[in-house]
Amino acid sequence: MESSGRPSTAQVLLLATSSAVTAVLYSVYRKKAATVNRLREAKKISLEQDLKNILSEAPGKCVPYAVIEGVVRSVKETLNSQFVDNCKGVIQRLTLREKKMVWNRTTHLWNDREKIIHQRTTTVPFDLCSHDDSVTVSVRVVRPLEASETNLETTYETFHPTVQSLGNIIGHFISGERPQGIRETEEMLRLGECVTGVGELVLDNSLVKLQPPKQGLRFFLSRQDYAALLAKQERSARLWRLLAGLCGLAACATLFYILWRQWTLRRKQQKERCALQEFKEEQRRRMRELEVDEDAVPSGACSICLSAQRTCAFLECGHVCTCEPCYQALPPPKKCPICRAPIHRVVPLYNS
């Protein structure tokens, strides 16, 4: 807080930053909360039901947001794992990550970093079928890579360390980057996996499809069941709400501190004005008692004896109002005659 009562630059920046971060976090929380609410309101449909009749009677032959739980079955072809025998699936993701150590010039520590240098995802058409083989109804999954919760199973993972020579090691220390190796992973959505799909359920001729929903709703394909998926989204929403609340408290605390400092400063200034007014009234009363004309008193005269020159500057208030003998005559604890502030130090003044 500046002496004029205006907030300092640091306080203004802190208030603006915390307010902006709070707004962003709250916006994310609102989106997460909306997703949770729509998940709760989504229509739960079982594959054992007559889906075609349900969709035929629905407006536009579709359910805008539905929950389907089923087992993954391939339509024609399947994807074979490149590393595991007899491992087949419908989605395959191969990823190469470069792992290296990076020197932090601020903390003077080596930090682990991973960077994706190559990723390829392959998918084939697949259906969600009932656990009961006697039920022939299936749901075709459309555009599965657009789903938000496609948590694939890691079927293979290995690490290829980098062979380093002495010259490479010296170069790494100079550049501040030390390669560790390449991590290779394979992830798949395997056949027979239980999957929960949340999206738009439509009837296209005689084919039932589950596709990304409209109106900004999220598309889910998760290996978790519906209850676990909903609980995960609720935890995420609570986390963002907590972060938004903490940043909001920081913004409110900063604003309260600024307002409190301004109120304290104004109260102090008001007390000083009242004390100065009382001092002037007391000075006029003393002049009347001494029968001294106010115009006859020099402007630099001591405020107590009204005759000697002012030679004492009081700290911390900064008033110059008394001579040395009158200052010594002040009763302890010594206070400024004008503002009544405690006198911590006296600086003598010499007029030349």
DRENDO-1510 file (C-alpha; in Angstrom, 1 decimal, always signed):
<recs>
REC; n; res; u; v; w
REC; 1; MET; +0.0; +0.0; +0.0 .
REC; 2; GLU; +1.4; +3.4; -1.0 .
REC; 3; SER; +1.5; +6.4; +1.3 .
REC; 4; SER; -1.3; +8.0; -0.7 .
REC; 5; GLY; -3.6; +5.1; +0.1 .
REC; 6; ARG; -3.6; +3.6; -3.4 .
REC; 7; PRO; -2.9; -0.2; -3.7 .
REC; 8; SER; +0.6; -1.1; -4.8 .
REC; 9; THR; +1.3; -2.6; -8.2 .
REC; 10; ALA; +2.0; -6.0; -6.7 .
REC; 11; GLN; -1.3; -6.0; -4.8 .
REC; 12; VAL; -3.2; -5.0; -8.0 .
REC; 13; LEU; -1.4; -7.7; -10.0 .
REC; 14; LEU; -2.1; -10.3; -7.3 .
REC; 15; LEU; -5.8; -9.4; -7.2 .
REC; 16; ALA; -6.2; -9.4; -11.0 .
REC; 17; THR; -4.3; -12.7; -11.4 .
REC; 18; SER; -6.2; -14.5; -8.7 .
REC; 19; SER; -9.5; -13.2; -10.0 .
REC; 20; ALA; -8.7; -14.3; -13.6 .
REC; 21; VAL; -7.5; -17.7; -12.5 .
REC; 22; THR; -10.7; -18.1; -10.4 .
REC; 23; ALA; -12.9; -17.3; -13.3 .
REC; 24; VAL; -11.1; -19.8; -15.5 .
REC; 25; LEU; -11.2; -22.6; -12.9 .
REC; 26; TYR; -14.8; -21.9; -12.2 .
REC; 27; SER; -15.6; -22.1; -15.9 .
REC; 28; VAL; -13.9; -25.5; -16.1 .
REC; 29; TYR; -15.8; -26.6; -13.0 .
REC; 30; ARG; -19.1; -25.5; -14.6 .
REC; 31; LYS; -18.4; -27.6; -17.6 .
REC; 32; LYS; -17.4; -30.6; -15.5 .
REC; 33; ALA; -20.6; -30.2; -13.3 .
REC; 34; ALA; -22.7; -30.0; -16.5 .
REC; 35; THR; -21.1; -33.2; -17.8 .
REC; 36; VAL; -21.9; -34.9; -14.5 .
REC; 37; ASN; -25.5; -33.7; -14.6 .
REC; 38; ARG; -26.0; -34.9; -18.1 .
REC; 39; LEU; -24.5; -38.3; -17.3 .
REC; 40; ARG; -27.0; -38.6; -14.4 .
REC; 41; GLU; -29.8; -37.7; -16.7 .
REC; 42; ALA; -28.7; -40.0; -19.6 .
REC; 43; LYS; -31.1; -42.7; -20.5 .
REC; 44; LYS; -29.9; -46.2; -19.4 .
REC; 45; ILE; -30.7; -48.7; -22.1 .
REC; 46; SER; -30.0; -52.4; -21.9 .
REC; 47; LEU; -29.1; -54.6; -24.9 .
REC; 48; GLU; -31.7; -57.1; -23.7 .
REC; 49; GLN; -34.4; -54.5; -24.6 .
REC; 50; ASP; -35.9; -54.2; -28.0 .
REC; 51; LEU; -33.7; -51.3; -29.2 .
REC; 52; LYS; -35.2; -51.0; -32.6 .
REC; 53; ASN; -38.8; -50.6; -31.3 .
REC; 54; ILE; -37.5; -48.1; -28.7 .
REC; 55; LEU; -35.7; -46.0; -31.3 .
REC; 56; SER; -38.5; -46.3; -33.8 .
REC; 57; GLU; -40.9; -44.7; -31.3 .
REC; 58; ALA; -38.4; -42.0; -30.3 .
REC; 59; PRO; -38.4; -38.6; -32.0 .
REC; 60; GLY; -36.1; -38.7; -35.0 .
REC; 61; LYS; -35.4; -42.4; -34.3 .
REC; 62; CYS; -32.7; -41.4; -31.8 .
REC; 63; VAL; -32.0; -41.0; -28.1 .
REC; 64; PRO; -29.8; -37.8; -27.8 .
REC; 65; TYR; -27.9; -39.2; -24.8 .
REC; 66; ALA; -28.0; -42.8; -23.8 .
REC; 67; VAL; -25.8; -45.2; -21.8 .
REC; 68; ILE; -25.1; -48.7; -23.3 .
REC; 69; GLU; -23.0; -51.4; -21.6 .
REC; 70; GLY; -21.8; -54.3; -23.6 .
REC; 71; VAL; -19.0; -56.6; -24.7 .
REC; 72; VAL; -16.7; -55.7; -27.6 .
REC; 73; ARG; -17.1; -57.8; -30.7 .
REC; 74; SER; -15.5; -57.3; -34.1 .
REC; 75; VAL; -17.5; -56.8; -37.2 .
REC; 76; LYS; -15.2; -58.3; -39.9 .
REC; 77; GLU; -11.5; -58.0; -39.2 .
REC; 78; THR; -9.5; -57.6; -36.0 .
REC; 79; LEU; -6.2; -56.1; -35.0 .
REC; 80; ASN; -3.4; -58.4; -33.8 .
REC; 81; SER; -0.9; -57.3; -31.2 .
REC; 82; GLN; +2.6; -56.8; -32.6 .
REC; 83; PHE; +4.2; -58.1; -29.4 .
REC; 84; VAL; +1.8; -60.4; -27.7 .
REC; 85; ASP; +0.6; -63.7; -29.2 .
REC; 86; ASN; -3.1; -64.4; -29.5 .
REC; 87; CYS; -4.0; -60.8; -28.4 .
REC; 88; LYS; -6.6; -59.3; -30.6 .
REC; 89; GLY; -8.5; -56.1; -30.4 .
REC; 90; VAL; -10.4; -53.3; -32.3 .
REC; 91; ILE; -8.3; -50.3; -31.3 .
REC; 92; GLN; -4.5; -50.3; -31.3 .
REC; 93; ARG; -2.3; -47.4; -30.3 .
REC; 94; LEU; +1.5; -47.5; -30.7 .
REC; 95; THR; +3.4; -44.8; -28.9 .
REC; 96; LEU; +7.1; -43.9; -28.8 .
REC; 97; ARG; +8.1; -41.5; -26.0 .
REC; 98; GLU; +11.5; -40.0; -25.6 .
REC; 99; LYS; +12.7; -39.8; -22.0 .
REC; 100; LYS; +15.4; -37.3; -21.0 .
REC; 101; MET; +16.8; -35.3; -18.1 .
REC; 102; VAL; +16.6; -31.5; -18.4 .
REC; 103; TRP; +18.7; -29.2; -16.3 .
REC; 104; ASN; +16.7; -26.6; -14.5 .
REC; 105; ARG; +18.7; -23.4; -14.2 .
REC; 106; THR; +16.5; -22.0; -11.5 .
REC; 107; THR; +16.5; -25.0; -9.0 .
REC; 108; HIS; +19.8; -26.4; -10.3 .
REC; 109; LEU; +18.4; -29.9; -10.5 .
REC; 110; TRP; +17.9; -32.5; -13.3 .
REC; 111; ASN; +14.2; -33.1; -14.0 .
REC; 112; ASP; +12.6; -36.0; -15.9 .
REC; 113; ARG; +10.8; -35.1; -19.1 .
REC; 114; GLU; +8.9; -37.3; -21.6 .
REC; 115; LYS; +8.0; -36.3; -25.1 .
REC; 116; ILE; +5.8; -38.2; -27.6 .
REC; 117; ILE; +7.9; -38.5; -30.8 .
REC; 118; HIS; +5.5; -40.8; -32.6 .
REC; 119; GLN; +2.0; -42.1; -32.1 .
REC; 120; ARG; -0.2; -44.2; -34.4 .
REC; 121; THR; -3.8; -45.3; -33.6 .
REC; 122; THR; -5.6; -47.9; -35.7 .
REC; 123; THR; -9.2; -48.9; -35.4 .
REC; 124; VAL; -11.6; -51.3; -37.1 .
REC; 125; PRO; -15.4; -51.4; -36.9 .
REC; 126; PHE; -16.8; -53.1; -33.8 .
REC; 127; ASP; -20.0; -53.6; -32.0 .
REC; 128; LEU; -21.2; -53.7; -28.4 .
REC; 129; CYS; -23.0; -56.9; -27.7 .
REC; 130; SER; -24.8; -58.4; -24.8 .
REC; 131; HIS; -23.1; -60.7; -22.3 .
REC; 132; ASP; -25.8; -63.3; -23.1 .
REC; 133; ASP; -24.9; -65.0; -26.4 .
REC; 134; SER; -28.6; -65.7; -27.0 .
REC; 135; VAL; -29.3; -62.0; -27.5 .
REC; 136; THR; -28.6; -61.1; -31.1 .
REC; 137; VAL; -29.0; -57.3; -30.7 .
REC; 138; SER; -25.8; -55.3; -31.1 .
REC; 139; VAL; -24.8; -51.6; -31.3 .
REC; 140; ARG; -22.3; -50.3; -33.8 .
REC; 141; VAL; -19.8; -47.8; -32.4 .
REC; 142; VAL; -19.2; -44.9; -34.7 .
REC; 143; ARG; -16.0; -42.8; -34.6 .
REC; 144; PRO; -14.6; -44.3; -31.4 .
REC; 145; LEU; -11.5; -42.2; -31.4 .
REC; 146; GLU; -13.5; -39.1; -30.6 .
REC; 147; ALA; -14.5; -40.5; -27.2 .
REC; 148; SER; -13.2; -38.7; -24.1 .
REC; 149; GLU; -12.6; -41.8; -21.9 .
REC; 150; THR; -11.0; -44.4; -24.2 .
REC; 151; ASN; -8.8; -45.8; -21.6 .
REC; 152; LEU; -7.0; -48.6; -23.5 .
REC; 153; GLU; -5.3; -51.5; -21.9 .
REC; 154; THR; -1.5; -51.5; -22.0 .
REC; 155; THR; -0.5; -54.8; -23.6 .
REC; 156; TYR; +3.2; -54.2; -24.1 .
REC; 157; GLU; +5.8; -51.7; -22.7 .
REC; 158; THR; +9.5; -51.7; -23.0 .
REC; 159; PHE; +12.3; -49.2; -22.6 .
REC; 160; HIS; +15.3; -48.9; -24.9 .
REC; 161; PRO; +18.1; -47.1; -23.1 .
REC; 162; THR; +20.4; -44.7; -25.0 .
REC; 163; VAL; +24.0; -45.8; -25.4 .
REC; 164; GLN; +26.2; -42.8; -24.5 .
REC; 165; SER; +29.8; -42.1; -25.2 .
REC; 166; LEU; +32.1; -39.8; -23.2 .
REC; 167; GLY; +31.8; -37.0; -25.8 .
REC; 168; ASN; +28.0; -37.3; -25.8 .
REC; 169; ILE; +27.9; -37.0; -22.0 .
REC; 170; ILE; +30.0; -33.8; -22.1 .
REC; 171; GLY; +27.8; -32.4; -24.8 .
REC; 172; HIS; +24.7; -33.2; -22.8 .
REC; 173; PHE; +26.1; -31.4; -19.7 .
REC; 174; ILE; +26.8; -28.3; -21.9 .
REC; 175; SER; +23.4; -28.3; -23.6 .
REC; 176; GLY; +21.5; -29.1; -20.4 .
REC; 177; GLU; +19.6; -32.1; -21.9 .
REC; 178; ARG; +20.6; -35.7; -21.2 .
REC; 179; PRO; +18.7; -38.4; -23.2 .
REC; 180; GLN; +17.8; -41.5; -21.3 .
REC; 181; GLY; +16.1; -43.6; -23.9 .
REC; 182; ILE; +12.9; -44.4; -25.8 .
REC; 183; ARG; +9.8; -45.9; -24.2 .
REC; 184; GLU; +7.7; -48.0; -26.5 .
REC; 185; THR; +4.1; -48.9; -25.5 .
REC; 186; GLU; +1.2; -50.7; -27.2 .
REC; 187; GLU; -2.3; -50.1; -26.0 .
REC; 188; MET; -5.4; -52.0; -27.2 .
REC; 189; LEU; -9.1; -52.3; -26.7 .
REC; 190; ARG; -9.3; -56.0; -26.7 .
REC; 191; LEU; -12.1; -58.3; -27.9 .
REC; 192; GLY; -14.4; -59.4; -25.1 .
REC; 193; GLU; -13.7; -56.3; -23.1 .
REC; 194; CYS; -16.7; -54.8; -21.2 .
REC; 195; VAL; -17.2; -51.3; -22.3 .
REC; 196; THR; -19.6; -48.5; -21.2 .
REC; 197; GLY; -20.6; -46.2; -24.1 .
REC; 198; VAL; -22.4; -42.9; -23.6 .
REC; 199; GLY; -23.5; -41.0; -26.6 .
REC; 200; GLU; -26.2; -40.6; -29.2 .
REC; 201; LEU; -28.1; -43.8; -30.0 .
REC; 202; VAL; -29.7; -43.7; -33.5 .
REC; 203; LEU; -31.5; -46.2; -35.8 .
REC; 204; ASP; -30.0; -46.1; -39.3 .
REC; 205; ASN; -32.2; -48.3; -41.4 .
REC; 206; SER; -31.9; -51.6; -39.5 .
REC; 207; LEU; -28.6; -50.8; -37.8 .
REC; 208; VAL; -28.4; -49.4; -34.3 .
REC; 209; LYS; -25.4; -47.0; -33.9 .
REC; 210; LEU; -23.8; -45.3; -31.0 .
REC; 211; GLN; -22.1; -42.1; -32.1 .
REC; 212; PRO; -20.7; -38.8; -30.7 .
REC; 213; PRO; -23.6; -36.7; -29.4 .
REC; 214; LYS; -24.6; -33.2; -30.5 .
REC; 215; GLN; -25.2; -30.0; -28.4 .
REC; 216; GLY; -21.7; -30.1; -27.0 .
REC; 217; LEU; -22.2; -33.3; -24.9 .
REC; 218; ARG; -19.2; -35.5; -24.3 .
REC; 219; PHE; -18.8; -38.9; -25.9 .
REC; 220; PHE; -17.6; -41.7; -23.6 .
REC; 221; LEU; -16.1; -45.2; -24.2 .
REC; 222; SER; -14.8; -46.5; -21.0 .
REC; 223; ARG; -13.7; -49.9; -19.7 .
REC; 224; GLN; -15.3; -48.9; -16.3 .
REC; 225; ASP; -19.0; -49.5; -15.6 .
REC; 226; TYR; -21.5; -46.6; -15.5 .
REC; 227; ALA; -21.2; -46.1; -11.7 .
REC; 228; ALA; -17.4; -45.9; -11.7 .
REC; 229; LEU; -17.5; -43.6; -14.7 .
REC; 230; LEU; -19.9; -41.3; -13.0 .
REC; 231; ALA; -17.9; -41.3; -9.8 .
REC; 232; LYS; -14.8; -40.4; -11.7 .
REC; 233; GLN; -16.4; -37.4; -13.3 .
REC; 234; GLU; -17.8; -36.3; -10.0 .
REC; 235; ARG; -14.3; -36.5; -8.4 .
REC; 236; SER; -13.0; -34.4; -11.3 .
REC; 237; ALA; -15.7; -31.8; -10.8 .
REC; 238; ARG; -15.1; -31.6; -7.0 .
REC; 239; LEU; -11.4; -31.1; -7.7 .
REC; 240; TRP; -12.0; -28.2; -10.0 .
REC; 241; ARG; -14.5; -26.7; -7.6 .
REC; 242; LEU; -11.9; -26.9; -4.8 .
REC; 243; LEU; -9.2; -25.2; -6.9 .
REC; 244; ALA; -11.7; -22.5; -7.9 .
REC; 245; GLY; -12.7; -22.0; -4.3 .
REC; 246; LEU; -9.0; -21.7; -3.1 .
REC; 247; CYS; -8.2; -19.2; -5.8 .
REC; 248; GLY; -11.5; -17.3; -5.0 .
REC; 249; LEU; -10.4; -17.2; -1.3 .
REC; 250; ALA; -7.0; -15.8; -2.3 .
REC; 251; ALA; -8.7; -13.1; -4.4 .
REC; 252; CYS; -11.2; -12.2; -1.6 .
REC; 253; ALA; -8.3; -12.2; +0.9 .
REC; 254; THR; -6.3; -9.8; -1.3 .
REC; 255; LEU; -9.3; -7.5; -1.8 .
REC; 256; PHE; -10.1; -7.5; +1.9 .
REC; 257; TYR; -6.5; -6.7; +2.7 .
REC; 258; ILE; -6.5; -3.7; +0.3 .
REC; 259; LEU; -9.8; -2.4; +1.7 .
REC; 260; TRP; -8.7; -2.9; +5.3 .
REC; 261; ARG; -5.4; -1.0; +4.6 .
REC; 262; GLN; -7.3; +1.8; +3.0 .
REC; 263; TRP; -9.8; +2.0; +5.9 .
REC; 264; THR; -6.9; +1.9; +8.4 .
REC; 265; LEU; -5.1; +4.7; +6.5 .
REC; 266; ARG; -8.2; +6.9; +6.3 .
REC; 267; ARG; -8.9; +6.3; +10.0 .
REC; 268; LYS; -5.3; +7.3; +10.8 .
REC; 269; GLN; -5.6; +10.4; +8.7 .
REC; 270; GLN; -8.9; +11.3; +10.3 .
REC; 271; LYS; -7.3; +10.9; +13.8 .
REC; 272; GLU; -4.4; +13.1; +12.7 .
REC; 273; ARG; -6.8; +15.8; +11.5 .
REC; 274; CYS; -8.7; +15.7; +14.7 .
REC; 275; ALA; -5.5; +15.8; +16.8 .
REC; 276; LEU; -4.2; +18.7; +14.8 .
REC; 277; GLN; -7.5; +20.6; +15.2 .
REC; 278; GLU; -7.4; +20.0; +19.0 .
REC; 279; PHE; -3.8; +21.1; +19.1 .
REC; 280; LYS; -4.6; +24.4; +17.3 .
REC; 281; GLU; -7.5; +25.0; +19.6 .
REC; 282; GLU; -5.3; +24.4; +22.6 .
REC; 283; GLN; -2.7; +26.7; +21.2 .
REC; 284; ARG; -5.2; +29.5; +20.7 .
REC; 285; ARG; -6.4; +29.0; +24.3 .
REC; 286; ARG; -2.9; +29.2; +25.6 .
REC; 287; MET; -2.3; +32.4; +23.5 .
REC; 288; ARG; -5.4; +33.9; +25.1 .
REC; 289; GLU; -4.1; +33.0; +28.6 .
REC; 290; LEU; -0.7; +34.5; +27.9 .
REC; 291; GLU; -2.4; +37.5; +26.2 .
REC; 292; VAL; -0.2; +37.0; +23.1 .
REC; 293; ASP; -1.5; +38.2; +19.7 .
REC; 294; GLU; -1.6; +35.3; +17.2 .
REC; 295; ASP; -0.2; +37.5; +14.5 .
REC; 296; ALA; +2.8; +38.4; +16.6 .
REC; 297; VAL; +4.0; +34.8; +17.0 .
REC; 298; PRO; +6.6; +33.9; +14.4 .
REC; 299; SER; +5.7; +31.1; +11.9 .
REC; 300; GLY; +8.7; +29.0; +13.1 .
REC; 301; ALA; +8.2; +29.5; +16.8 .
REC; 302; CYS; +7.9; +26.5; +19.1 .
REC; 303; SER; +4.3; +25.3; +19.5 .
REC; 304; ILE; +4.7; +25.0; +23.3 .
REC; 305; CYS; +6.6; +28.0; +24.5 .
REC; 306; LEU; +5.7; +30.2; +21.5 .
REC; 307; SER; +9.0; +32.0; +21.7 .
REC; 308; ALA; +12.0; +29.8; +20.8 .
REC; 309; GLN; +12.7; +28.5; +17.3 .
REC; 310; ARG; +11.6; +25.0; +16.4 .
REC; 311; THR; +14.7; +22.7; +16.3 .
REC; 312; CYS; +13.4; +19.1; +16.8 .
REC; 313; ALA; +12.0; +16.8; +14.1 .
REC; 314; PHE; +10.0; +13.9; +15.5 .
REC; 315; LEU; +10.1; +10.5; +13.9 .
REC; 316; GLU; +8.2; +8.6; +12.7 .
REC; 317; CYS; +5.5; +11.2; +12.3 .
REC; 318; GLY; +7.9; +13.8; +10.9 .
REC; 319; HIS; +6.4; +16.9; +12.7 .
REC; 320; VAL; +8.7; +19.8; +13.5 .
REC; 321; CYS; +7.0; +21.7; +16.3 .
REC; 322; THR; +9.1; +22.2; +19.4 .
REC; 323; CYS; +12.4; +23.5; +20.6 .
REC; 324; GLU; +14.9; +21.4; +22.5 .
REC; 325; PRO; +14.0; +22.5; +26.0 .
REC; 326; CYS; +10.3; +22.0; +25.4 .
REC; 327; TYR; +11.0; +18.5; +24.0 .
REC; 328; GLN; +12.9; +17.6; +27.1 .
REC; 329; ALA; +10.1; +18.9; +29.2 .
REC; 330; LEU; +7.5; +16.5; +27.6 .
REC; 331; PRO; +6.3; +13.9; +30.1 .
REC; 332; PRO; +7.2; +10.2; +29.3 .
REC; 333; PRO; +6.2; +8.4; +27.2 .
REC; 334; LYS; +7.0; +11.3; +24.9 .
REC; 335; LYS; +4.4; +11.9; +22.2 .
REC; 336; CYS; +4.2; +14.5; +19.4 .
REC; 337; PRO; +2.1; +17.5; +20.6 .
REC; 338; ILE; +0.4; +17.7; +17.2 .
REC; 339; CYS; -0.6; +14.1; +16.3 .
REC; 340; ARG; +0.0; +12.3; +19.6 .
REC; 341; ALA; +2.2; +9.7; +17.8 .
REC; 342; PRO; +5.0; +8.1; +19.9 .
REC; 343; ILE; +8.3; +9.7; +19.4 .
REC; 344; HIS; +10.9; +7.0; +18.5 .
REC; 345; ARG; +13.7; +9.3; +17.5 .
REC; 346; VAL; +14.5; +13.0; +17.4 .
REC; 347; VAL; +16.5; +14.7; +14.7 .
REC; 348; PRO; +17.9; +18.1; +15.6 .
REC; 349; LEU; +17.6; +20.9; +13.1 .
REC; 350; TYR; +20.2; +23.7; +12.7 .
REC; 351; ASN; +19.1; +26.9; +11.0 .
REC; 352; SER; +21.9; +28.8; +9.3 .
</recs>
